[in-house]
Amino acid sequence: MTTILDGHAIAATMRAEVKEAVDAMIANGARPPSLTAVLVGDNPASSTYVASKTKACKNAGLIGETLRLPADVSHETLDRHLRALAANDEVDGILVQLPLPDHLPTRTVLETVPPEKDVDGFHAESVGRLWLGEPGLTPATPTGVIELLKRYDIALSGAHAVIVGRSDIVGKPMAALLLRENCTVTICHSRTRDLPAMCRQADLLVAAIGRPAMIGPEHVREGAVVVDVGINRITDAATVEKLYPGNEKRRRGFDKRGSTLTGDVDYERVAPLASAITPVPRGVGPLTVAQLLVNTLTASKRRQGLA
């Protein structure tokens, strides 16, 4: 029997825990945690993500603000805004929504956010602390995955974890976090030879490659735990039918919206093999926002001397 790892439910619990902690902070005379998201341009997906993060902040009792800047903003102007936020004692967390327009130097921009306010965990110092096993803020998505696995009592120590994808946002920090949990970690990528054979060695398989349904049953050992980090929007009806044959709920949703979300894992064919698996949607996605709230709460407590 395959266990469905319900990220939506776990995220709801995490958000409730954050709200309880924030209420306690305020009752004891502290100010509520504050997060400012910096949104450059009008990318629809980025706008949606930022709106969901701001709403989640407010629902959990945090102060959530958005700084909106035009797509053609100069690096100098963006830098000035970020430095002002960095100097503002009332701001605990700063989030620069990616991707940035091509003319802006992403790495330089991210380095402008001070590590103590770097709730995304992207600053070089934050990355260094992660790999050194020192306290610090860690990227929300992979940290949320660890939280999900722990809350489902999935044993990590000694497990062989295979990660497909080596991005700075998910793949690499996921590896570091799993090493902290005493996993044996293998990172696979586009140059990996015989990817299915490598993946079949996994007790825990994490797919984070951004290619819809790339991970099929040939990649999964029976009884493995499968975590699907991918979120891909499918707009072709034939592809939906291929990936979800006979799934009336998927078909109705596609007919209504003209698209459907799928992960990097071929869920219908892989799920029967797995001991546990995350769905898409309602899997890893909600955990990212919930963990972002946890990171902001942590940053605020440290900055207010409450940790």
Helices and strands as residue ranges (DSSP letters): E 3-4, H 7-27, E 34-40, H 44-59, E 63-69, H 75-87, E 93-96, H 106-112, G 115-117, H 124-132, H 140-151, E 160-164, H 171-180, E 184-188, H 195-199, E 204-207, G 217-219, E 225-228, E 232-234, H 237-243, H 248-257, E 260-262, H 267-270, E 276-277, H 284-303
